[in-house]
Amino acid sequence: MAKAVDIGSKRLINLAPDAWVQWVTQLPEVVAKEILGSEFQWISRETDVLVKAYSATHGDFLVLNQLQLRYTTQMPLRMRAYTALAQERYQLPTYPVLINILPPPSTLTIVSSYEQEFLGLRAIQDYRVINLWEIDAEIVFQQPLPSLLPFVPILRGGGEVSVVQRALQALRADAQLNQLESLLAFFASFVLDTPLVQQIMRWDMAVLRESPWYQEIEQRGIQEGARRQLIRVLEQRFGEIPHEVEVRLEGKNVEQLEILMDSAIAVNSLEEFAQILFT
């Protein structure tokens, strides 16, 4: 049986916390003091990592890291809520960062702030967005950023076999890093054929299934399948589906999509379905 290992966000950032906070804040003088508890009453996610950092210019502050497999329409509200909870709990200024690992569907636009106005009152929360597919893979080796080694295949220029092998060598050269090989293999499978990935590195599914990334991929696969099936039913019944309807369906979970499927079958027009969807 494979040895249980932690290949979640906290484990990755803890490999080189100073290098991580310097990278996400773009402040070379920042140091990481400790990784704090990120459980706030009903909110607790394996992909949230809260780091207490320090710089001579800014003093102590929090770096809120949200590593998201794929961006969703709920992320701006989540960033606003989580930032406020962190600042309230620790009474420190907070620098929120959203790290998107894989590109979202073309129907979604990634935004870097939450904004709402209601009855003349405004709520605004800015946050930094880092899209990994826009990051040059060479940065991981130059800085270095060991926390990003498993993600090299999906970085810009990282999908070449030689670059993946370079990341693999870096992982195998460090006892702290070699357990991340399965995670590197997982992301390599997005850009290379699976037999090739299996040939150049270990592919331990028992270890990989412990990763929140793998679990989220599984859940997203089920969710995406339900969404596509719903769209297919709507198209078969009513023809072309408006873009705004597809966008709204992106944020629905499996249970919500199943309920909407019942509505799609029962309604007499697309307008009637849209009223249910947008209510």
C-alpha positions as CSV (number, residue, x, y, z in Angstrom):
1,M,0.0,0.0,0.0
2,A,1.3,3.4,-0.9
3,K,2.5,5.6,2.0
4,A,0.1,8.4,2.8
5,V,1.5,11.8,1.9
6,D,0.2,15.4,1.9
7,I,0.3,16.9,-1.6
8,G,-2.1,19.7,-0.9
9,S,-1.6,23.5,-1.1
10,K,-0.3,23.9,2.5
11,R,2.4,21.2,1.9
12,L,3.4,22.8,-1.4
13,I,3.8,26.3,0.0
14,N,5.6,25.1,3.1
15,L,8.4,23.7,0.9
16,A,9.8,27.2,0.5
17,P,7.5,29.8,2.2
18,D,9.8,32.8,1.8
19,A,10.2,32.2,-2.0
20,W,6.4,31.7,-2.3
21,V,5.4,35.0,-0.5
22,Q,8.0,36.9,-2.4
23,W,6.7,35.6,-5.7
24,V,3.0,36.2,-5.0
25,T,3.5,39.7,-3.5
26,Q,6.3,40.7,-5.9
27,L,8.2,42.1,-2.9
28,P,11.7,40.6,-2.7
29,E,12.2,41.7,1.0
30,V,9.2,39.8,2.3
31,V,9.7,36.8,4.6
32,A,7.2,34.2,5.7
33,K,6.9,34.0,9.5
34,E,4.3,31.1,9.8
35,I,1.5,29.3,8.1
36,L,-1.7,30.1,10.1
37,G,-4.9,28.2,10.7
38,S,-7.3,28.9,7.8
39,E,-10.5,27.4,9.3
40,F,-13.1,30.0,9.9
41,Q,-16.3,28.5,11.4
42,W,-18.1,27.0,8.5
43,I,-15.4,27.8,5.9
44,S,-12.5,25.3,5.6
45,R,-10.8,24.4,2.3
46,E,-7.7,22.4,1.6
47,T,-6.8,24.8,-1.2
48,D,-6.8,27.9,1.1
49,V,-3.4,28.7,2.8
50,L,-2.9,31.7,5.0
51,V,0.6,32.9,5.6
52,K,1.7,35.5,8.2
53,A,4.5,37.5,6.5
54,Y,6.7,40.4,7.4
55,S,8.5,43.2,5.6
56,A,10.5,46.2,7.0
57,T,8.3,48.5,5.0
58,H,4.8,47.0,5.8
59,G,5.4,45.2,9.0
60,D,3.3,42.1,9.7
61,F,0.6,41.2,7.3
62,L,-1.3,38.2,5.9
63,V,-0.9,36.6,2.5
64,L,-4.1,34.8,1.7
65,N,-3.5,32.1,-1.0
66,Q,-6.4,30.5,-2.8
67,L,-5.2,27.8,-5.2
68,Q,-8.1,27.1,-7.5
69,L,-8.0,24.3,-10.0
70,R,-10.3,26.3,-12.3
71,Y,-11.8,29.7,-11.9
72,T,-15.6,29.8,-11.2
73,T,-18.1,32.7,-11.0
74,Q,-18.2,32.2,-7.2
75,M,-14.5,33.1,-6.7
76,P,-14.8,36.9,-6.4
77,L,-17.4,36.5,-3.6
78,R,-15.3,33.8,-1.9
79,M,-12.2,36.0,-2.0
80,R,-14.1,38.9,-0.4
81,A,-15.6,36.7,2.4
82,Y,-12.4,34.9,3.1
83,T,-10.3,38.0,3.2
84,A,-12.6,39.7,5.6
85,L,-12.7,36.6,7.9
86,A,-8.9,36.4,7.9
87,Q,-8.4,40.1,8.7
88,E,-11.0,39.9,11.5
89,R,-9.5,36.8,13.1
90,Y,-5.8,38.0,13.0
91,Q,-6.3,41.8,13.0
92,L,-3.7,42.2,10.3
93,P,-3.7,43.8,6.8
94,T,-4.4,41.1,4.2
95,Y,-3.1,40.6,0.7
96,P,-5.4,38.1,-1.1
97,V,-4.1,36.1,-4.0
98,L,-6.0,33.8,-6.4
99,I,-3.9,31.3,-8.2
100,N,-5.8,29.6,-11.0
101,I,-4.2,26.4,-12.1
102,L,-6.0,25.5,-15.3
103,P,-7.8,27.8,-17.8
104,P,-11.6,28.1,-17.3
105,P,-14.1,27.5,-20.0
106,S,-14.2,30.2,-22.7
107,T,-17.5,31.4,-21.5
108,L,-16.0,32.7,-18.2
109,T,-14.0,35.9,-17.8
110,I,-11.6,36.0,-14.9
111,V,-11.9,39.2,-12.8
112,S,-9.6,40.5,-10.1
113,S,-12.1,42.2,-7.8
114,Y,-15.5,41.7,-6.2
115,E,-17.9,44.7,-6.6
116,Q,-21.5,45.0,-5.4
117,E,-23.7,48.1,-5.0
118,F,-27.0,47.8,-3.1
119,L,-29.2,50.6,-1.9
120,G,-26.4,53.1,-2.4
121,L,-23.9,51.0,-0.4
122,R,-20.8,49.6,-2.1
123,A,-18.7,46.5,-1.3
124,I,-15.4,46.2,-3.0
125,Q,-12.6,43.6,-2.6
126,D,-9.5,43.6,-4.9
127,Y,-7.2,40.6,-5.1
128,R,-4.2,39.6,-7.2
129,V,-4.8,37.0,-9.9
130,I,-2.1,34.6,-11.0
131,N,-2.9,32.3,-13.9
132,L,-0.4,29.5,-14.0
133,W,-0.7,29.0,-17.7
134,E,0.6,32.5,-18.2
135,I,3.7,32.0,-16.0
136,D,7.0,31.1,-17.7
137,A,8.2,27.6,-16.6
138,E,11.8,28.9,-16.6
139,I,11.0,31.1,-13.6
140,V,10.5,27.9,-11.4
141,F,14.1,26.9,-12.0
142,Q,15.7,30.3,-11.9
143,Q,14.2,31.8,-8.7
144,P,13.8,28.9,-7.7
145,L,10.2,28.1,-6.8
146,P,10.1,24.4,-5.6
147,S,6.4,24.8,-4.7
148,L,5.6,25.2,-8.4
149,L,7.7,22.2,-9.7
150,P,4.6,19.9,-9.9
151,F,2.8,22.5,-12.0
152,V,5.6,22.9,-14.6
153,P,3.9,20.9,-17.4
154,I,1.0,23.4,-17.4
155,L,3.1,26.5,-17.2
156,R,4.0,28.5,-20.4
157,G,6.7,26.5,-22.2
158,G,6.5,23.7,-19.7
159,G,4.8,21.1,-21.8
160,E,7.9,19.9,-23.6
161,V,9.3,16.5,-22.5
162,S,12.7,17.9,-21.8
163,V,11.2,20.5,-19.4
164,V,9.1,18.0,-17.6
165,Q,12.1,15.8,-17.2
166,R,14.0,18.7,-15.8
167,A,11.3,19.2,-13.2
168,L,11.3,15.5,-12.4
169,Q,15.1,15.6,-11.8
170,A,14.7,18.5,-9.4
171,L,12.0,16.6,-7.5
172,R,14.0,13.4,-7.3
173,A,17.2,15.3,-6.1
174,D,15.5,16.5,-2.9
175,A,14.1,14.1,-0.3
176,Q,11.4,16.7,0.6
177,L,10.3,16.9,-2.9
178,N,10.3,13.4,-4.3
179,Q,6.9,12.6,-2.9
180,L,5.5,15.2,-5.3
181,E,6.3,13.1,-8.4
182,S,2.8,11.7,-8.6
183,L,1.4,15.3,-8.7
184,L,3.9,16.2,-11.4
185,A,2.7,13.2,-13.4
186,F,-0.9,14.2,-12.9
187,F,-0.4,17.6,-14.5
188,A,1.9,16.2,-17.1
189,S,-1.0,14.1,-18.3
190,F,-2.8,17.3,-19.4
191,V,-0.1,18.0,-22.0
192,L,1.5,14.7,-22.7
193,D,0.2,11.2,-23.7
194,T,-0.4,9.1,-20.6
195,P,1.8,6.2,-21.8
196,L,4.7,8.7,-22.2
197,V,4.1,10.1,-18.7
198,Q,4.1,6.6,-17.3
199,Q,7.3,5.9,-19.1
200,I,9.3,8.8,-17.7
201,M,8.0,8.9,-14.2
202,R,6.2,7.0,-11.5
203,W,2.4,7.1,-11.6
204,D,1.1,6.2,-8.2
205,M,-2.7,6.5,-8.3
206,A,-3.0,5.6,-4.6
207,V,-1.0,8.6,-3.7
208,L,-2.5,10.8,-6.3
209,R,-6.1,10.2,-5.1
210,E,-5.2,11.8,-1.8
211,S,-4.6,15.1,-3.6
212,P,-7.3,17.8,-3.5
213,W,-6.5,18.5,-7.1
214,Y,-7.4,15.0,-8.2
215,Q,-10.5,15.0,-6.1
216,E,-11.6,18.3,-7.6
217,I,-11.0,17.0,-11.1
218,E,-13.2,14.0,-10.4
219,Q,-16.0,16.2,-9.0
220,R,-15.6,18.7,-11.9
221,G,-15.9,15.9,-14.4
222,I,-19.2,14.7,-12.9
223,Q,-20.4,18.3,-12.8
224,E,-19.3,19.1,-16.4
225,G,-21.0,16.0,-17.6
226,A,-24.3,17.0,-16.0
227,R,-24.0,20.5,-17.4
228,R,-23.4,19.3,-20.9
229,Q,-26.3,16.9,-20.7
230,L,-28.6,19.7,-19.5
231,I,-27.5,21.9,-22.4
232,R,-28.0,19.1,-24.9
233,V,-31.6,18.6,-23.7
234,L,-32.3,22.4,-23.9
235,E,-30.9,22.5,-27.4
236,Q,-32.9,19.5,-28.6
237,R,-36.1,21.1,-27.2
238,F,-35.6,24.8,-28.0
239,G,-32.7,25.2,-30.4
240,E,-29.7,27.5,-29.8
241,I,-29.0,28.4,-26.1
242,P,-28.2,32.1,-25.2
243,H,-24.7,32.7,-24.0
244,E,-25.9,34.1,-20.6
245,V,-27.7,30.8,-19.9
246,E,-24.6,28.8,-20.4
247,V,-22.6,31.2,-18.2
248,R,-25.2,30.9,-15.4
249,L,-25.0,27.1,-15.6
250,E,-21.2,27.1,-15.1
251,G,-21.7,27.9,-11.4
252,K,-24.2,25.2,-10.6
253,N,-23.3,22.0,-8.6
254,V,-24.5,18.6,-9.6
255,E,-27.6,18.6,-7.3
256,Q,-28.7,22.0,-8.8
257,L,-28.1,20.8,-12.3
258,E,-30.2,17.7,-11.7
259,I,-33.1,19.9,-10.4
260,L,-32.7,22.1,-13.5
261,M,-32.8,19.1,-15.7
262,D,-36.2,18.3,-14.3
263,S,-37.3,21.8,-15.2
264,A,-35.8,21.6,-18.7
265,I,-38.0,18.6,-19.4
266,A,-41.1,20.1,-17.9
267,V,-41.1,23.7,-19.2
268,N,-42.8,24.7,-22.4
269,S,-40.3,27.3,-23.6
270,L,-36.7,28.4,-23.1
271,E,-38.0,31.7,-21.7
272,E,-39.8,29.7,-19.0
273,F,-36.6,27.8,-18.2
274,A,-34.6,31.1,-18.1
275,Q,-37.1,32.5,-15.5
276,I,-36.4,29.5,-13.2
277,L,-32.6,29.7,-13.8
278,F,-32.3,33.4,-13.1
279,T,-34.7,33.5,-10.1
